[in-house]
Amino acid sequence: MTGLVLTGGRSLRFGSDKSRFVLPGERQDMLLRSLALLRSVPGVERLAVSCRADQAEGVKGRIPADVAVVEDAPHEISSPFFGVMAALSALREPVLVLSCDLPRMRPDLLSQLVEARARVRNALAPGQELPLRTTFIHADRRVETLVSIYEPEALPFMEETLRSGNWGLFSSIPRTRQTLLPCPDEGAFINMNTPADTRKAQSLPNF
């Protein structure tokens, strides 16, 4: 399994490249921090970064040599859909996806996904369809798409979604082909869309 950090967003609301942001009291920026989180998860054997083509050289200069860089297919729409799709196409193995803008994410939550995937796969009956995404479902019933394990068998579904003129990660995977875990900590999924979001995350207990 490859741990994949998504960095292809343009950070327009944040005002600067979120992947380069360094949290107070830390030395690593959000990209390196996210890679370190994934590296600590049992079952993650390789690491990769998803980025736009115009980011690739800059990203390569910032990451360890053993981390692969997967460029999004050129598209006028900025969406994590293209990063996940490009990674599945290039790597042809399961990818544990982690958005780079989650300052409260923890390795134990990522490990829960890996463990749940293994349990479900081990319990599959002969001929039973393989879940294509293992992820969390939030208290408001939202399915998490940016902290998830995607199977390479999901690629045809994503290609069909794109042909239909859509690029939604949520809609690309049938509900019946997902393993959904109740989200154990909503605070861990606060992202850094804006500087105010970052301050909110930092203000919560146990930051």
C-alpha positions as a printed Julia matrix, in Angstrom:
207×3 Matrix{Float64}:
   0.0     0.0     0.0
   1.15    3.53   -0.83
   0.53    6.49    1.45
  -0.41    9.43   -0.77
  -0.35   13.07    0.32
  -2.62   15.35   -1.72
  -1.05   18.77   -2.36
  -2.58   19.79   -5.69
  -4.96   22.47   -4.39
  -4.27   26.13   -5.12
  -4.78   27.33   -1.5
  -6.68   30.4    -2.71
  -8.66   30.91    0.5
  -5.63   30.26    2.66
  -3.6    32.91    0.86
  -0.39   30.88    0.49
   0.7    27.31   -0.22
  -0.77   25.27    2.66
   1.72   22.46    2.12
   4.54   24.84    3.14
   2.83   26.07    6.31
   4.65   25.25    9.55
   2.51   24.86   12.65
   3.63   26.76   15.76
   6.19   24.75   17.72
   6.98   22.41   14.83
   9.85   22.29   12.34
   8.26   20.36    9.49
   5.86   21.96    7.05
   2.46   20.37    6.41
   3.7    18.29    3.48
   6.57   16.73    5.43
   4.36   16.37    8.5
   1.76   14.47    6.46
   4.42   12.2     4.96
   5.72   11.44    8.45
   2.2    10.53    9.6
   1.76    8.1     6.73
   5.22    6.62    7.19
   4.32    5.72   10.78
   1.24    3.68    9.79
   1.75   -0.12    9.77
   0.92   -1.49    6.34
   2.04    1.6     4.42
   5.1     0.43    2.5
   5.67    3.3     0.06
   5.02    7.04    0.0
   3.98    9.41   -2.77
   2.9    13.01   -3.22
   0.17   14.08   -5.62
   0.62   17.53   -7.13
  -0.01   19.64  -10.22
   2.58   19.54  -13.0
   3.66   23.1   -12.23
   4.37   22.09   -8.61
   6.35   18.94   -9.35
   9.9    20.31   -9.42
   9.37   22.31   -6.25
   7.88   19.31   -4.46
  10.75   17.03   -5.52
  13.21   19.44   -3.97
  11.46   19.29   -0.6
  10.8    15.59   -0.01
  12.94   12.54    0.8
  14.41   10.65   -2.15
  12.28    7.56   -1.52
   9.0     9.46   -1.99
   7.44    9.3    -5.46
   5.79   12.29   -7.13
   2.59   11.71   -9.11
   1.46   14.6   -11.3
  -2.24   15.27  -11.85
  -3.49   14.97  -15.4
  -3.77   18.53  -16.82
  -7.27   19.86  -16.25
  -8.76   23.32  -15.93
 -10.64   22.27  -12.79
  -8.68   21.94   -9.54
 -10.01   18.88   -7.72
  -8.52   16.12   -5.54
 -10.39   13.71   -7.83
  -7.61   14.07  -10.4
  -4.88   13.46   -7.85
  -6.45   10.23   -6.61
  -7.21    9.07  -10.15
  -3.66    9.78  -11.35
  -2.18    7.91   -8.38
  -4.33    4.83   -8.9
  -3.44    4.83  -12.58
   0.3     5.27  -11.97
   0.75    3.05   -8.91
  -1.78    0.27   -9.55
  -2.05   -0.56   -5.87
  -4.15    0.58   -2.9
  -3.48    4.15   -1.8
  -4.09    5.6     1.66
  -4.97    9.17    0.78
  -4.28   12.04    3.17
  -4.95   15.68    2.43
  -1.98   17.83    3.46
  -4.08   20.4     5.35
  -5.21   18.46    8.43
  -3.21   19.77   11.41
  -4.96   17.52   13.96
  -4.77   14.23   12.07
  -3.3    11.32   14.03
  -1.61    8.07   12.96
  -4.0     5.94   15.02
  -6.94    7.16   12.9
  -5.09    6.25    9.71
  -4.27    2.85   11.2
  -7.97    2.26   11.83
  -8.57    2.46    8.08
  -5.8    -0.03    7.31
  -7.07   -2.43    9.96
 -10.7    -2.15    8.83
  -9.72   -2.8     5.23
  -7.84   -5.95    6.26
 -10.76   -7.22    8.38
 -13.28   -6.75    5.6
 -11.06   -8.32    2.95
 -10.39  -11.33    5.16
 -14.12  -11.82    5.74
 -15.17  -11.63    2.08
 -17.03  -14.66    0.81
 -16.0   -16.17   -2.53
 -17.37  -14.01   -5.33
 -18.28  -11.13   -3.01
 -17.47   -7.69   -4.41
 -14.41   -5.94   -3.04
 -15.0    -2.59   -1.28
 -13.43    0.17   -3.37
 -13.04    2.77   -0.62
 -12.45    2.38    3.11
 -13.18    5.58    4.98
 -14.99    7.38    7.79
 -18.55    8.62    7.9
 -19.05   11.8     9.91
 -21.74   12.53   12.47
 -23.66   14.55    9.87
 -23.55   11.52    7.52
 -20.91   12.99    5.22
 -18.61   10.38    3.79
 -14.95   11.38    4.16
 -13.16   11.38    0.8
  -9.75   12.91    1.59
  -8.7    10.51    4.36
  -9.47    7.18    2.74
  -8.06    4.03    1.22
  -8.84    3.68   -2.48
  -8.43    0.38   -4.32
  -7.01    0.24   -7.86
 -10.28   -1.46   -8.89
 -11.97    1.91   -8.27
 -10.23    3.38  -11.33
 -12.84    2.27  -13.92
 -15.58    3.83  -11.79
 -13.67    7.1   -11.63
 -13.03    7.06  -15.37
 -16.75    6.56  -16.0
 -17.55    9.4   -13.59
 -15.21   11.68  -15.52
 -16.73   10.69  -18.86
 -20.12   11.72  -17.48
 -18.8    15.23  -16.86
 -18.41   14.84  -13.12
 -15.28   14.83  -10.95
 -16.64   14.19   -7.49
 -14.78   11.73   -5.31
 -17.94   11.09   -3.31
 -20.14   10.2    -6.28
 -17.5     8.19   -8.11
 -17.72    5.21   -5.71
 -21.05    3.38   -5.27
 -22.28    3.41   -1.68
 -22.49   -0.37   -1.7
 -18.79   -0.63   -2.56
 -17.53    1.22    0.51
 -16.47    0.3     4.04
 -17.64    3.13    6.31
 -16.36    3.57    9.85
 -18.02    5.97   12.32
 -15.72    8.96   12.69
 -14.15    8.67   16.17
 -12.93   12.27   16.44
 -14.48   15.06   14.38
 -11.84   17.52   15.53
  -9.12   15.55   13.77
 -10.69   16.42   10.42
 -10.65   20.2    10.77
  -8.76   21.42    7.72
  -6.87   24.59    6.89
  -9.07   26.13    4.23
  -8.45   29.55    5.76
  -6.1    30.97    8.42
  -9.13   31.15   10.72
  -9.62   27.38   10.35
  -6.02   26.86   11.39
  -6.47   29.0    14.49
  -9.63   27.04   15.35
  -7.76   23.74   15.09
  -4.97   25.05   17.29
  -7.41   26.3    19.93
  -8.9    22.86   20.6
  -7.67   20.83   23.61
  -4.71   18.5    23.2
  -3.35   20.22   20.13
